[in-house]
């Protein structure tokens, strides 16, 4: 089956982009309330180590990334910034002020430890539509973070969002075996459906060295966003080496893939 996905000259899908999420560099910094380690310095190191973009989630409670971090990321980065945020008027104002390359809209609950599920695009239509439109009109590439479900994909396409990011959290948390395989198959089906609907498809959440390759091998995916594992692995091997190794695993998985 062919979709309108861009391909290289040899017919393979374009290189899978790696967005490095620096939120948890800020988590460590904020544990002591000082300036070290600086997520902007980490973002510059990530760019020098093979990241194609930087992702940062400005949460309503500012528990990790701060407004000043976003300001400095916009000023200092030479690769695209993907600003993750809730679809609130406060966050829309901030996004319009900074105009990052991309905004990924995510659900946000105050008590959660991390983004627990995807957006209910199908159910939240009235709330999300004007936010997507406002950000798109400002020239920002908008993605919706969703579960790998057909009705969410259809709602995202109907809303006019150009990009979806599939939540890989439950696939990563499942023990290797039939359950993980089922969740992988669901992600594969969703990525193919996204392409058929004309949506650019990304994926992320919870990915590590053990889980990335089957995801990177999904031909319709254009970008993975990975953070917590890389920041944790940096303790053992350094941030640059962790990113470079992730890049190698992604490229290895991609080299086996033919165009969708
Ligand atoms: N993509 C989205 C939409 C996210 O909310 C997150 C977590 O902030 C990630 C990717 C990265 O997840 P992790 O830090 O588990 O790699």
Boltz pocket constraint, residues with backbone or C-beta under 6 A from the ligand:
constraints:
  - pocket:
      binder: B
      contacts: [[A, 21], [A, 23], [A, 57], [A, 84], [A, 104], [A, 106], [A, 114], [A, 115], [A, 145], [A, 165], [A, 203], [A, 204], [A, 205], [A, 206], [A, 207], [A, 225], [A, 226], [A, 227], [A, 228], [A, 229]]
      max_distance: 6.0
